[in-house]
Amino acid sequence: MHILTLTQPVDAGPNGMVAAGSYLIENQNGAALMLMAAPGTATLEPWTGAFRPPDPKNILVIRPGAFGDLIQLTPALRALDRKYPNAHLSVSVNPKFREVLLGLPYIDGLVPYPVPLEQAGEFDMVLPMEFALEHNESAKDMHIVDALAAKLGVEVPENYRHADFLLTDDEKAWAREKYPRNKLRRIAIQTAASELHRTYEQSQLVQVMRLLVADGWEIYLTGEPRQITTNKEPNIVNLTADQLSFRQSAVVLLTCDVALGPDSAILHVCGALGVKALGLFGPFHWKTRTTNHPTVWGIQAVADCAPCNFHSWGPKRWPVGQPCEKTNPDPKLRWCPVLASIEPERIFDKLNRLVPKITA
C-alpha cells in the first residue's frame, strides 16, 4: 500500500474524478493515477501504518474489487466479524463494485476507494487485501475463500463457507415482472470474463448458443451495459442492451434455470443465490474457485500449461512464452487455447443434464 498525494484532481476514466488530497491506495492503482496526473502534481510514498491491536474498535478492510472477488470475500468478512464482535467493520471498495456488498448485516459501513488518508486515520485496524490472490505463490493451490481469509488473519469453518449476496423482495418482483417466464428452458450466458485469458473463444460460444436455440432454449446474454451487439433473433435476449446495473443483472438470474459463463462473477452470484451454473475453467482450477457453491458445476480444461494461475498486472495481460501468447500478435485478439479445447458439444450436453428437457 502507498500514500498518493494529488495537488490537482485527476480524471480516472470509468472510475470518475479523484479530487486533490492524500489517499491510501494499492500499488498498481497508485502508479496508474500517477501516470494520469499532470506532471509534478502527484507523489507516491510507501504506507507504514498497518498494525493489528488485540481489541480493535474500528476495522477497515480494503479490497477495491471486483464483483466476484468481493462475493467470495464475504465468508472471510463474516469470520472477521465473529472474531471481533464488538468492532465496527467497514470495507473500502471501488464505487463501481460497492453494490455487491449492500445489505450484508455484518458490514457496518462502506468507504470509498482510494481511501482518503484522513478517513483511514479513524480506524484502529486497517487490513489491506493487496496481493491476497495476485502475485501470491501460497495462494495458487488454495481455495479463494481461504486465501482471502488468510490475508485477514481468520479461518472459515467448513460449514460456514457459503458466499453472500442479498437481493430485496422489490428487486425480485421487478425481475419477475420485467422478464416473465415462458415454457422454454432459460439460460443466462456471460460471454466474457474481465480478463481475456479467462474468456471462452467467442466463435465456439456462438456454436453453443446455436445448439441451445435449436434445442428449444431461451438465451439471456449478460455483461457490461452495451457490451454485446446482436441482431434480433428468436429466443435470444440481449440484456446488455437494457443497460442493467450489476444488481439488476444478478436478480434476473433468479428467473433462469441455469447460467453459463467463464471463471467470473456470474458463477459466484449464482452460487450465492442458489442458482444452477456451469463454469468453464482453464487458467485456474475449479476446485480453487467454486467448491463452496453447491449449485455451481465446472468443466475443467487441462494442458501442460494449465492451470497457469495467471493474474494480469498493468499492461501484462497474458503469461509470457505460453501458447496463448502465440494465438495472435494483437493481445486484444488472443484467446486461451486450453479453454478452446472444451468442445461446444460437451458444454451443450452438460447443460442438458443439468436442466433436462421436459417432455409431455
C-alpha positions as CSV (number, residue, x, y, z in Angstrom):
1,M,0.0,0.0,0.0
2,H,1.1,3.6,-0.7
3,I,0.0,7.1,0.1
4,L,-0.9,9.0,-3.0
5,T,-0.9,12.8,-2.8
6,L,-2.6,14.9,-5.5
7,T,-2.4,18.6,-5.7
8,Q,-4.9,18.7,-8.6
9,P,-7.9,16.5,-9.4
10,V,-7.3,13.5,-11.7
11,D,-9.8,12.1,-14.3
12,A,-9.6,8.4,-13.6
13,G,-11.8,7.5,-16.6
14,P,-14.5,5.0,-15.8
15,N,-13.7,5.4,-12.1
16,G,-14.6,9.1,-12.1
17,M,-12.7,12.1,-10.8
18,V,-10.3,11.8,-7.9
19,A,-10.2,15.0,-6.0
20,A,-7.0,16.7,-4.8
21,G,-5.8,15.3,-1.5
22,S,-4.0,12.3,0.1
23,Y,-5.2,8.8,-0.3
24,L,-4.3,5.3,0.9
25,I,-4.1,3.2,-2.3
26,E,-2.8,-0.1,-3.7
27,N,0.5,0.0,-5.5
28,Q,-0.8,-0.6,-9.0
29,N,-3.7,1.8,-8.7
30,G,-1.4,4.5,-7.3
31,A,1.1,4.1,-10.2
32,A,-1.8,4.3,-12.7
33,L,-3.1,7.6,-11.2
34,M,0.5,8.9,-11.1
35,L,0.6,8.4,-14.9
36,M,-2.8,10.1,-15.3
37,A,-1.9,13.1,-13.2
38,A,-0.4,16.3,-14.7
39,P,3.4,16.4,-14.4
40,G,4.5,17.5,-10.9
41,T,1.0,17.2,-9.3
42,A,1.3,13.7,-7.7
43,T,3.6,11.9,-5.3
44,L,3.6,8.3,-4.1
45,E,5.2,7.1,-0.9
46,P,5.1,3.8,1.0
47,W,2.5,3.5,3.7
48,T,3.7,2.1,7.0
49,G,0.6,2.3,9.1
50,A,-0.5,-1.4,9.2
51,F,-1.0,-2.8,12.7
52,R,-3.3,-5.2,14.5
53,P,-4.3,-4.3,18.0
54,P,-5.7,-7.1,20.1
55,D,-9.1,-5.5,20.7
56,P,-9.9,-3.2,17.7
57,K,-13.0,-0.9,17.8
58,N,-13.0,0.2,14.2
59,I,-11.8,-2.1,11.4
60,L,-11.3,-1.2,7.8
61,V,-10.8,-3.9,5.1
62,I,-9.5,-2.6,1.8
63,R,-10.4,-4.6,-1.3
64,P,-11.2,-2.3,-4.3
65,G,-13.0,-5.1,-6.3
66,A,-14.1,-6.9,-8.4
67,F,-17.6,-8.3,-8.2
68,G,-16.6,-12.0,-8.0
69,D,-13.8,-11.4,-5.5
70,L,-16.0,-9.4,-3.2
71,I,-18.7,-12.0,-3.2
72,Q,-16.0,-14.6,-2.3
73,L,-14.7,-12.3,0.4
74,T,-18.0,-12.5,2.3
75,P,-17.2,-15.7,4.2
76,A,-14.0,-14.2,5.5
77,L,-15.8,-10.9,6.4
78,R,-18.3,-12.9,8.4
79,A,-15.4,-14.7,10.2
80,L,-13.7,-11.4,10.9
81,D,-17.0,-10.1,12.4
82,R,-17.2,-13.2,14.6
83,K,-13.6,-12.7,15.8
84,Y,-14.2,-9.1,16.8
85,P,-17.9,-9.0,17.6
86,N,-17.6,-5.6,19.3
87,A,-15.8,-3.9,16.5
88,H,-17.4,-1.7,13.8
89,L,-16.5,-3.3,10.4
90,S,-16.2,-1.2,7.2
91,V,-15.0,-2.2,3.7
92,S,-13.3,0.2,1.3
93,V,-14.4,-0.7,-2.3
94,N,-14.3,1.0,-5.6
95,P,-17.6,2.8,-6.1
96,K,-18.3,0.7,-9.2
97,F,-18.4,-2.5,-7.1
98,R,-20.0,-1.3,-3.8
99,E,-23.5,-2.6,-4.7
100,V,-22.4,-6.2,-4.3
101,L,-22.0,-5.7,-0.6
102,L,-25.2,-3.8,0.1
103,G,-27.5,-5.1,2.8
104,L,-25.0,-7.5,4.4
105,P,-25.7,-7.4,8.2
106,Y,-22.0,-7.8,9.3
107,I,-20.8,-4.9,7.3
108,D,-21.3,-1.6,9.2
109,G,-20.1,0.8,6.6
110,L,-18.7,1.2,3.0
111,V,-15.8,3.5,2.5
112,P,-14.8,4.9,-0.9
113,Y,-11.6,3.8,-2.6
114,P,-9.0,5.1,-2.8
115,V,-9.3,5.8,0.9
116,P,-8.9,9.5,2.0
117,L,-6.0,9.4,4.3
118,E,-7.8,11.4,7.0
119,Q,-10.6,8.9,6.9
120,A,-8.2,6.0,7.2
121,G,-6.8,7.5,10.4
122,E,-10.2,7.0,12.0
123,F,-9.7,3.2,12.1
124,D,-7.5,1.5,14.7
125,M,-7.1,-1.6,12.4
126,V,-6.6,-1.3,8.7
127,L,-6.4,-4.6,6.7
128,P,-5.3,-4.2,3.1
129,M,-6.1,-7.1,0.8
130,E,-3.4,-6.3,-1.7
131,F,-1.7,-9.4,-3.1
132,A,-4.1,-11.7,-1.3
133,L,-4.5,-13.5,-4.6
134,E,-2.3,-11.7,-7.1
135,H,1.4,-12.5,-7.1
136,N,0.9,-14.7,-4.1
137,E,2.6,-18.1,-4.6
138,S,1.0,-19.6,-1.5
139,A,-2.5,-18.8,-2.8
140,K,-2.1,-20.8,-6.1
141,D,-3.3,-24.0,-4.6
142,M,-5.6,-22.5,-2.0
143,H,-9.3,-22.0,-2.4
144,I,-10.0,-18.4,-3.0
145,V,-12.1,-18.2,0.3
146,D,-9.1,-19.5,2.3
147,A,-6.6,-17.2,0.5
148,L,-8.7,-14.1,1.3
149,A,-9.3,-15.3,4.9
150,A,-5.6,-15.8,5.5
151,K,-5.0,-12.2,4.4
152,L,-7.4,-11.1,7.1
153,G,-5.9,-13.4,9.7
154,V,-9.1,-15.6,10.1
155,E,-10.2,-19.1,9.3
156,V,-13.5,-20.0,7.7
157,P,-15.1,-23.3,9.0
158,E,-16.2,-25.9,6.5
159,N,-19.8,-25.4,7.3
160,Y,-19.6,-21.7,7.1
161,R,-18.1,-21.2,3.6
162,H,-21.2,-20.1,1.7
163,A,-21.0,-16.7,-0.1
164,D,-23.5,-13.9,0.5
165,F,-25.2,-11.7,-2.0
166,L,-28.5,-10.2,-0.8
167,L,-31.4,-9.0,-3.0
168,T,-34.5,-7.3,-1.8
169,D,-38.1,-8.6,-2.4
170,D,-38.7,-5.5,-4.5
171,E,-35.8,-6.3,-6.8
172,K,-37.0,-9.9,-7.2
173,A,-40.5,-8.7,-8.0
174,W,-39.1,-6.3,-10.6
175,A,-37.3,-9.1,-12.4
176,R,-40.3,-11.4,-12.5
177,E,-42.4,-8.6,-14.0
178,K,-39.8,-7.3,-16.4
179,Y,-38.7,-10.7,-17.7
180,P,-41.6,-13.1,-17.2
181,R,-41.1,-16.8,-17.8
182,N,-42.5,-18.9,-20.6
183,K,-42.4,-22.6,-21.3
184,L,-38.9,-22.6,-22.6
185,R,-35.8,-23.5,-20.6
186,R,-34.0,-20.3,-19.9
187,I,-30.2,-19.9,-19.7
188,A,-28.2,-16.8,-18.9
189,I,-24.8,-16.7,-20.7
190,Q,-22.0,-14.3,-19.7
191,T,-19.9,-14.1,-22.9
192,A,-16.7,-12.7,-21.4
193,A,-14.7,-12.6,-18.2
194,S,-13.0,-9.4,-17.0
195,E,-9.7,-10.8,-18.3
196,L,-9.3,-12.2,-21.8
197,H,-7.3,-15.3,-20.8
198,R,-10.3,-16.5,-18.8
199,T,-12.7,-15.9,-21.7
200,Y,-14.0,-18.8,-23.8
201,E,-13.3,-18.5,-27.5
202,Q,-16.2,-16.5,-29.0
203,S,-16.8,-18.4,-32.2
204,Q,-17.1,-21.6,-30.1
205,L,-19.5,-19.9,-27.7
206,V,-21.7,-19.0,-30.7
207,Q,-21.8,-22.7,-31.6
208,V,-23.0,-23.5,-28.1
209,M,-25.7,-20.9,-28.5
210,R,-26.8,-22.3,-31.8
211,L,-27.1,-25.8,-30.3
212,L,-29.2,-24.4,-27.4
213,V,-31.6,-22.4,-29.6
214,A,-32.1,-25.4,-31.9
215,D,-32.9,-27.5,-28.9
216,G,-35.6,-25.0,-27.7
217,W,-33.7,-23.0,-25.1
218,E,-34.2,-19.3,-24.4
219,I,-30.9,-17.4,-24.0
220,Y,-30.3,-14.3,-22.0
221,L,-27.0,-12.6,-22.7
222,T,-25.4,-10.8,-19.7
223,G,-22.4,-8.4,-19.4
224,E,-21.5,-4.8,-19.1
225,P,-24.0,-2.3,-20.5
226,R,-23.9,-2.3,-24.3
227,Q,-21.1,-4.8,-24.2
228,I,-22.8,-7.1,-26.8
229,T,-24.2,-6.1,-30.2
230,T,-26.6,-8.7,-31.7
231,N,-29.2,-8.9,-34.4
232,K,-32.7,-9.7,-33.2
233,E,-33.0,-13.4,-33.2
234,P,-35.8,-15.6,-31.8
235,N,-35.3,-16.7,-28.2
236,I,-32.1,-14.6,-27.7
237,V,-32.4,-11.6,-25.3
238,N,-29.5,-9.2,-25.1
239,L,-29.7,-7.9,-21.5
240,T,-26.7,-5.6,-22.1
241,A,-28.8,-3.5,-24.5
242,D,-31.1,-2.8,-21.5
243,Q,-28.1,-1.2,-19.7
244,L,-28.9,-3.0,-16.4
245,S,-26.9,-2.4,-13.2
246,F,-25.0,-5.3,-11.7
247,R,-27.7,-6.0,-9.2
248,Q,-30.4,-5.9,-11.9
249,S,-28.5,-8.4,-14.0
250,A,-28.0,-10.6,-10.9
251,V,-31.6,-10.7,-9.9
252,V,-32.6,-11.7,-13.5
253,L,-30.6,-14.9,-12.8
254,L,-33.3,-15.9,-10.4
255,T,-35.7,-16.2,-13.4
256,C,-33.3,-18.6,-15.2
257,D,-32.9,-22.3,-15.0
258,V,-29.1,-22.2,-15.3
259,A,-26.3,-19.9,-16.2
260,L,-23.2,-20.5,-18.3
261,G,-20.0,-18.4,-18.0
262,P,-16.2,-18.3,-17.8
263,D,-14.4,-18.2,-14.4
264,S,-16.1,-14.9,-13.5
265,A,-18.6,-13.1,-11.3
266,I,-21.7,-14.8,-12.7
267,L,-20.7,-18.1,-11.1
268,H,-20.3,-16.6,-7.7
269,V,-23.6,-14.7,-7.9
270,C,-25.3,-18.0,-8.9
271,G,-23.6,-19.7,-6.0
272,A,-24.7,-17.1,-3.5
273,L,-28.3,-17.1,-4.8
274,G,-28.6,-20.9,-5.2
275,V,-29.0,-20.8,-9.0
276,K,-27.5,-23.6,-11.1
277,A,-24.5,-22.6,-13.1
278,L,-21.8,-24.2,-15.3
279,G,-18.4,-22.6,-15.4
280,L,-15.6,-23.0,-17.9
281,F,-12.1,-23.3,-16.4
282,G,-8.6,-23.4,-17.7
283,P,-6.2,-20.8,-16.3
284,F,-7.5,-21.6,-12.8
285,H,-8.7,-24.9,-11.3
286,W,-12.4,-25.0,-10.5
287,K,-11.5,-26.6,-7.1
288,T,-9.9,-23.3,-6.0
289,R,-12.8,-21.2,-7.1
290,T,-16.3,-22.7,-6.8
291,T,-16.4,-25.7,-4.4
292,N,-18.1,-23.5,-1.8
293,H,-21.1,-23.1,-4.2
294,P,-23.2,-26.3,-4.2
295,T,-25.2,-25.2,-7.3
296,V,-22.2,-24.5,-9.4
297,W,-20.5,-27.1,-11.7
298,G,-17.3,-26.8,-13.7
299,I,-15.8,-28.1,-16.9
300,Q,-12.0,-28.1,-16.4
301,A,-9.7,-27.9,-19.4
302,V,-6.3,-29.4,-18.9
303,A,-2.9,-28.9,-20.7
304,D,0.8,-28.8,-19.8
305,C,0.5,-25.0,-19.3
306,A,-2.7,-25.1,-17.3
307,P,-3.7,-24.2,-14.7
308,C,-1.3,-21.3,-15.0
309,N,-2.9,-19.2,-12.2
310,F,-2.0,-16.1,-14.1
311,H,-3.3,-12.7,-12.9
312,S,-3.0,-9.8,-15.3
313,W,-0.9,-6.9,-14.0
314,G,-0.8,-3.5,-15.6
315,P,-0.1,-3.9,-19.3
316,K,0.9,-7.6,-18.8
317,R,-2.4,-9.3,-19.9
318,W,-1.0,-12.7,-21.0
319,P,1.5,-15.1,-19.5
320,V,4.8,-14.7,-21.3
321,G,6.0,-17.5,-23.5
322,Q,2.9,-19.6,-23.2
323,P,0.7,-21.0,-26.1
324,C,-1.9,-18.3,-25.6
325,E,0.6,-15.6,-26.4
326,K,1.1,-17.0,-29.8
327,T,-2.5,-17.2,-30.9
328,N,-2.5,-13.6,-32.3
329,P,0.1,-10.8,-32.5
330,D,-2.6,-8.4,-31.1
331,P,-3.0,-9.0,-27.4
332,K,-6.7,-7.9,-27.6
333,L,-7.4,-10.6,-30.2
334,R,-5.7,-13.5,-28.4
335,W,-7.6,-16.4,-26.8
336,C,-6.8,-19.3,-24.4
337,P,-6.2,-22.5,-26.4
338,V,-6.7,-24.5,-23.3
339,L,-10.2,-23.1,-22.8
340,A,-10.8,-23.5,-26.5
341,S,-10.2,-27.3,-26.2
342,I,-13.5,-27.6,-24.4
343,E,-15.8,-28.7,-27.3
344,P,-19.2,-26.9,-27.7
345,E,-21.0,-30.2,-27.8
346,R,-19.6,-31.1,-24.3
347,I,-20.9,-27.9,-22.9
348,F,-24.3,-28.4,-24.5
349,D,-24.6,-32.0,-23.2
350,K,-23.7,-30.9,-19.7
351,L,-26.3,-28.1,-19.7
352,N,-29.0,-30.6,-20.8
353,R,-28.0,-32.9,-18.0
354,L,-28.3,-30.0,-15.5
355,V,-31.7,-28.9,-16.9
356,P,-33.3,-31.8,-18.7
357,K,-36.0,-31.2,-21.4
358,I,-39.5,-31.7,-20.1
359,T,-41.4,-33.9,-22.5
360,A,-45.2,-34.3,-22.4
